[in-house]
Each structure stands twice: as structure tokens, then as C-alpha cells.
Amino acid sequence: MQARFVMKQAADSGSLKLLVIKHYMMNHFCSWYCSNSSPVLSFLVMVLLSGLDFISCVVAFARTHHSKFAILTLNILLGWSGIGWIVALVWALAYPGHD
């Protein structure tokens, strides 16, 4: 019930939508899905979902962006806020610079 209320609030304020969806997936889906499973499966699901946070870093390193380490630092320090994650993703998708 509380998750529906949070999701409705996130839908009303578009900037928090990704953060709330990630929180919902990591807390509610994993606790339901992994409650009857082994701890190893629970750990793997959490690692995969946490890996979604670093998509911007993967994009920056794959495109050999000239600011790839700055994008990684931004993602580590401010990626949890949602806004920092979006800024890191946009920066990673921007022009990678000269060779």
C-alpha cells in the first residue's frame, strides 16, 4: 500500500521517478522473489540491480570518453540521488571529445 503511494508521488514529480523505481525494485521485488530462494540467488539479483546504477560509467568507458573518470566519480558520489545519475548519463552520452 505504501509503495503505491510512493509510486504515485514519483509519477507526479518526474525527476524522482527513476530513483523510486530502483528503490521499489531493490526492496520489494527482491524481498518477495528471494525470500524462498538461496542467499546466493538473492546476492546475484542485488548485484545485477545495483549494476544498473553504473550504466553511465559503462557507456563512458565503452565510448572512451575523455572525462570517463570524472563521470565515474560523479556517479559514485552523487549517483544515489537520481539527479546525479541522470547528469552522469547525459554527460556520458555527450560528445566524447577528440582522440
C-alpha positions as a printed NumPy array, in Angstrom:
array([[  0.   ,   0.   ,   0.   ],
       [  2.779,   2.391,   0.916],
       [  4.708,   1.523,  -2.262],
       [  1.705,   2.515,  -4.397],
       [  1.55 ,   5.875,  -2.628],
       [  5.272,   6.447,  -3.214],
       [  4.95 ,   5.427,  -6.872],
       [  2.034,   7.856,  -7.322],
       [  4.067,  10.672,  -5.79 ],
       [  7.002,   9.825,  -8.053],
       [  4.746,   9.878, -11.094],
       [  3.619,  13.373, -10.093],
       [  7.218,  14.598,  -9.755],
       [  9.068,  13.315, -12.799],
       [ 12.607,  13.893, -11.503],
       [ 12.341,  11.228,  -8.8  ],
       [ 10.735,   8.568, -10.966],
       [ 13.881,   6.54 , -11.697],
       [ 15.061,   6.665,  -8.096],
       [ 11.734,   5.436,  -6.741],
       [ 11.5  ,   2.649,  -9.318],
       [ 15.009,   1.485,  -8.42 ],
       [ 14.159,   1.61 ,  -4.702],
       [ 10.932,  -0.29 ,  -5.292],
       [ 12.673,  -2.968,  -7.347],
       [ 15.532,  -3.463,  -4.914],
       [ 13.455,  -3.545,  -1.737],
       [ 10.086,  -5.01 ,  -2.628],
       [ 10.781,  -7.248,  -5.619],
       [ 13.955,  -8.751,  -4.196],
       [ 12.445,  -9.391,  -0.782],
       [  9.47 , -11.146,  -2.409],
       [ 11.411, -13.022,  -5.056],
       [ 14.362, -14.048,  -2.923],
       [ 12.539, -14.89 ,   0.295],
       [ 12.113, -18.544,  -0.71 ],
       [ 15.397, -18.787,  -2.606],
       [ 19.001, -19.32 ,  -1.659],
       [ 21.115, -16.442,  -0.354],
       [ 23.362, -16.789,  -3.405],
       [ 20.465, -16.018,  -5.749],
       [ 19.465, -13.065,  -3.579],
       [ 23.011, -11.732,  -3.753],
       [ 23.17 , -12.12 ,  -7.533],
       [ 19.869, -10.306,  -8.058],
       [ 21.021,  -7.442,  -5.819],
       [ 24.336,  -7.199,  -7.688],
       [ 22.531,  -7.08 , -11.041],
       [ 20.128,  -4.392,  -9.87 ],
       [ 22.952,  -2.383,  -8.313],
       [ 24.861,  -2.701, -11.572],
       [ 22.165,  -0.638, -13.251],
       [ 23.49 ,   2.332, -11.293],
       [ 26.736,   2.211, -13.251],
       [ 25.278,   2.185, -16.766],
       [ 26.618,   5.707, -17.322],
       [ 30.138,   4.559, -16.423],
       [ 29.907,   1.601, -18.783],
       [ 28.777,   3.911, -21.581],
       [ 31.586,   6.393, -20.86 ],
       [ 34.284,   3.723, -20.814],
       [ 32.902,   1.974, -23.911],
       [ 32.906,   5.251, -25.875],
       [ 36.378,   6.143, -24.491],
       [ 35.036,   9.434, -23.204],
       [ 37.791,  11.888, -22.279],
       [ 36.086,  12.508, -18.892],
       [ 35.351,   8.882, -18.053],
       [ 36.979,   9.026, -14.619],
       [ 35.118,  12.231, -13.744],
       [ 31.864,  10.536, -14.782],
       [ 32.754,   7.554, -12.591],
       [ 33.472,   9.873,  -9.659],
       [ 30.224,  11.756, -10.164],
       [ 28.306,   8.508, -10.342],
       [ 29.886,   7.175,  -7.142],
       [ 29.411,  10.391,  -5.174],
       [ 26.042,  11.632,  -6.452],
       [ 24.551,   8.726,  -8.399],
       [ 22.399,   7.727,  -5.432],
       [ 20.431,  10.96 ,  -5.69 ],
       [ 18.908,  10.226,  -9.08 ],
       [ 19.768,  13.696, -10.341],
       [ 23.477,  12.897, -10.195],
       [ 22.804,   9.653, -12.047],
       [ 20.918,  11.46 , -14.814],
       [ 23.68 ,  14.096, -15.125],
       [ 26.325,  11.335, -15.343],
       [ 24.326,   9.51 , -18.011],
       [ 23.801,  12.643, -20.113],
       [ 27.478,  13.526, -19.735],
       [ 28.484,  10.002, -20.811],
       [ 26.253,  10.239, -23.872],
       [ 27.602,  13.663, -24.837],
       [ 30.382,  14.162, -27.371],
       [ 33.344,  12.057, -26.146],
       [ 35.97 ,  14.567, -27.293],
       [ 38.95 ,  14.384, -29.597],
       [ 41.095,  11.267, -29.881]])
